[in-house]
């Protein structure tokens, strides 16, 4: 960093401290909301969402053969195979925009092409089967169907655009060699690795199984009532698999790889959550420094500005898995148009300020900006088209 840049940063920080509005009620309330969101996130999502995700990412990095990744998700893989595989891989994980990050970083590091990797990055939180079902139940079948179709199409379109825009850089990246570790033969069979990964995914999915709507007595409610039993069974199975099939060196490599992802992602993630809470309020719908009335007043009707604002606001907000539905229900009741509602549903769960910070650390500023731009533009267009339907 140049000395002039350092000086400008110091002056900017000093000016911010000098003019800090510590006596302003909204500012102080927003600070409190940021801390509330940070505490809520630490209590509700770190242990049950991120820790399992870090271990899955570490396992992908260590145990998944690079040849397998390259075969199905590599830059030379057939597009008719790579993109459906990436979308389907994201679909089975009921994760938020932050929990998907270590998994994305892992497959990207392991050699996946940028297109399939970003298709997976979008599809993980966006094509969430549980969230789509809840959207249809709470907000109506029409909006739930539009969300499902839009998210599936977006994951493929975004991946294809990312591949097209950065094809030269990706070719150079692949030529230099992306991988950190050579493929080695293990003493396990393919089905053993499969059930090992299935057990970890089972822990992640069922530990975070969403609470059903009040009065719901269907299968979703039945699974929720037994989710800790199911999670425990997957956890016991996972422990047994590790004890029987893995040697000490493999466990050490797995742990170290998981720790590497945690070190890379956690600090940026927590900082982003704090800033998101400060700007937009905490998990209970509290006041951030940006008034909530501004959001509601700008997303009525079906204008270009309303859809664009919904996409941008959704992109920066943090939505935990399934929480976007009750938040959106409140906005719709306050006058939000159906076009902006879909735009927010397509942009919000897939992106957040913490998510953006971490993506930048994995694939750089330019690619991150293009990815964000694609999500916002496609969401805006989808909202305009959906809002224009009778």
N, C-alpha and C positions, 0 to 999 in steps of 0.2 A: 504494500500500500504506500502511495506517495505521501511525502510529508504534508503537501498542501491538502490532500484528502483527509489526513488525520486531523489537521488543524480545523478544517471545515466541520468535521464530525464533532470535535470537542466544542466548537462554538455553538453548533446546533443543540448539543446536549445541555450546554450551559444556559442557552436561551430558553430551552424547554423548562429547565429547573427554575429559572428566574420568573417566568410567567406562569408557573404551575398554579392553576386555579383551586387551591386547596380549600378556599372558603365557599366555593360554589357547591350548592346542594346536589345538583344533578351529577357533577363530576365525582363527588365523593361517593354518591350512591352507585355510580358506574364502577368505581374502584371496588366497592364492596361486592357488586354483582360479579365482577371478574374473579374475585377470590372465591365466591360461592360456587361458581361454575367449575373452577379448578378443583375445589374440594369434592364436589359432586362427581366430577369425572374420575378423580383418583379413587373414590370409593366404589363407584358403579362400574367402571370400565377397565381399569388397569389390570386388576387381578383376574377377572373373568374373560375379558376380551383380548387385551394386549399380550399378557403373559403367554396364553396358549398360542396366539398368533406368532410371537417371537420364536417359540419352540418349533412350530410348523415351518416357519421360514428357515430356521437353522437346519432342520431335517432336510428340507428341499436342497439347501446349499451343499450339504455334506453327502446325503445318501441318494439323491436323484441323479441318475446318470446324465452327463452332459449330452451324450448322444441321443437320449430320449427327449430332452428338452429341444435339441436342435431338430430332431425328426418331426416333432409336432408343432413347435412354436418358433423355430429358428427362421432366419430371413429367407432361407431357400425352401422352406416347407410349403406345400401347396396351400394356397389361400383358402380353398374350399375345406381344408382340414384345420389349418391353424386358427382361423377366426372363430369357427364354431366351438373348437376345443377351448379357446380362451374364454369365450362367453359362457360356455357350460361350466367351466371350472369356477368362474365367479358366481354362478347361479346357486351352487350348492352351499355357499357360505353366506349365512345371514349376518353380514358384518357391516360396520359403518365405514365412513370414508377414511378413518384413521386406522382401524384394525386391519384393513386390506393392505396398508403400506408396507409392512415387513414382508408380506407375501409377494407383492409386486417387486420390491427391491431384490428379493431372493431369485425370482425367475429371470429378472433382467440381468443380474450379475452372473447367472448360470448360463447365459447365452441366448435367451429368448430374443427374437427380433423386436424392434421398437413397436411395430404395429400390433402384433399379438399381445405384447406386454401391456400396452396402453389400453387395448380392448379389455384385457383382464382387469386392469386398474379401474376402468369405468364400470364394468359389469358387476364386480364384487358387491359394492353397496347399492348400485342402481337396479340390477335385475335380482332383487331380493324377493324370493317367492312369498315369504311371510308378509313382507311389507305390501306387496301388490295385492295379496288376498285381503289384508286389512284395509287397504285403500278402497277396494271394491265394496267391502262390507260397510264401511263408515261413510265414505264420500260418494258412493254410487258405482254401479257396475261400469258405466260408460267411462268415467275417469280412471277407474282401475284398469280397464282394457287399454285405454289410450296410453297410460303409463307403461304397461307391459310392452306394447308394440313399439313405443318410442324408445324405451331403454334398450331393447334387443337390437333395433336398427342402429341406434347411436353407438353401441359398443363396436359394431363392425365398421361403421362409417368413420368414426374417430380413429380407429386403428389403421384403416386404409389411408386416411389423410396424413396421419403421422408418419407412416411408412413412405408416402409419396414426398412429403416436404423434406424429410431428412434421409433420403435414400443414399446419398453420397456419404454422409457422415456414418451411417450404419454400415455401409460397405467397408469403410476404413476401419471402423471399430471391430468388425468381424475379422478383417485381415490381420489386425494387430493381435487378435486373441483376447477374448473377453474373460476367460475362465481363470480361476484361481487355483483349482485343484484338478489333477488328472483323474480320469475315471478308473476305479479299481474294482476288481471282482470281490464281492462279499460272499460269505458262506451262507447267506440267506437266499431263499427262492423268491421269485417275483411276487407270489401271492402273500408271502410273509411281509414284505415291504408294503404291499397293498393294505393289509388289515392293520398294520402299524399306523399308517397315515389315516386310515378310516377311523381308528380309535381316537387319534388326536383331533380330527375334524368333528367327531361325535362329541367330545368334551367341549369344544368351542361352540358348536351349534346349540346343544341342549342346555348348557350352562347359561346361555343368553336367550333362551326361548321366551318370546314376548308374552306379556300378560294378556289374556283374551279380553274382549269387550265384556262389559258388565252384563250378566245374565246369559252369557254364551255357555252352552253345555255340550258343544260338539267335541270333535277329536282334538282340536287345538287346545281347548280347556283341559281335556283329559291328559294330554301330554304335559301341559304346564303344571298340573297338580303333581305329576310324577317326575318332573324334570330333574330333580336332584338325585332321585334313585337311578334314572337313566344315565345321568352324568357320572354318578359314582361307579356304575357298571362299566362304562367306557374307561374311566380312570383306572379301575382295577385291572381291566384287560390290558390297557396300555402298559401299566407297571409290569405285568406278567410277561408281555411281549419283550419289553426291554431287558428284563432279567434273564429270559431264556435265550434270546436270539442275538444280543449285542455284547461285544466284548468291551473291556474297560476303555481302550483307546478310542473306540467309536463313540462311546458315551461322552468322553472328554471333548472330542472334536465337535460333537453335536452341541454340547453346552457352550463351548467357546464361540461357535458360529452364532448361536442364539444371543449370546451376550454382545457380540459385535453389532448385530442389528439393533439391540436395545440401546446401546451407547449412541448409535447414529441417529435413532429416531426419537427416543423419549424426550430429550431436552427440548428439541424444536417443537414437538407435539404439545408438551405442557405449556410452553411459552405461547404457542398459538391459541390454545384453549383460554388462557388468561386474557389475551388481547381480544378474542372473540366475545368473551363475557363482558369485558369492559365496553365494547362497542355496541353490542346488541342485547345484553342482558343475560341473566342466568337461566337455569333449567326450569324455574317456576314461572317464566314469563315476566321476570322483573325488568326494571328499566335500565338500559344501557345508556351510554352517552348520546346515542342516536335515538331520538324519540320513536316509540313504537307506532304512534299515530301517523308519523311520516310514511312509514311502510304501508300501513293500511290505506292511507289516502291516495297513494300513488299506484296502487295495483287494481283499481276498479276499472270496469269496462274491458275493452280488448284492443287498445291502441298499441302501437309499436313501443312507445315509451313505457307503458304499463308492463308489457311482456319483458322488455329488456331490463327494466328495474327489478322485476321478480326474479329473473335469471341471475342478475348480478348479486342481488341481496341473498338469494339462496346459495350462490356459490361461496359467499364469505361466511354465512352462518354455519354453525356446527349442529348437525342433527345426529343424535344417537340413533341406533337401529330402531325403527318403528315410531320414533317420537315425532317425525315430520307429519304424521297423519293427524294427531290431535291438534298440533300447532296450526296446520293448514285448515282444519275444521273451524278453528276460531277465527282465522283470517277470512274465510268464506262467509261466515256468519256476520262478519263486520263489513262485508261488501266487496270482497275480492272477486274478480271475474274468473270464469272457468278457464280461459286461455292462460292468464298469468298463474293460475293454480297449477296447471300442468307444467308450465315453464319452471316453476319453483320445484315441483316434484322431480323433474328431470335433471335440474342443475344442482339442487340442494344436497341430496344424499350422497352424490358422487364427489362433491367438492366441499372444502371448508378451508378457512384460513390456516389452521394447523396442518391440514393435508397438503396445501400448496407449499408451505415451507419445507416439508419433508420431501415432496416430489422434486423440488428444486435441488436439494442436496443429492438426489439420486441421478437425475438426468440433465441438470443444468438449467439456466435461466431461460434460454430461448425455447427449448422444447417444452418447458413448463408453461410459458406464456402462450404458446400455440395450443397446447392441450386445454388450458383454461378457456382460451378464446373459442375453440371449437365447441366446447360444452355450452358456453354462454350463447353463442350464435345459433347453434342447432336447437337449443331449448327455446330461444326467443321465436324462431321460425315455427317450431312445433306448436308453441302457445298461440301464435297468430292464426295458424291453420285450424287448430282445434276450437279456438274461440269463435271463428267465423262459421262453424257448423251450426245448423238450426237446432 
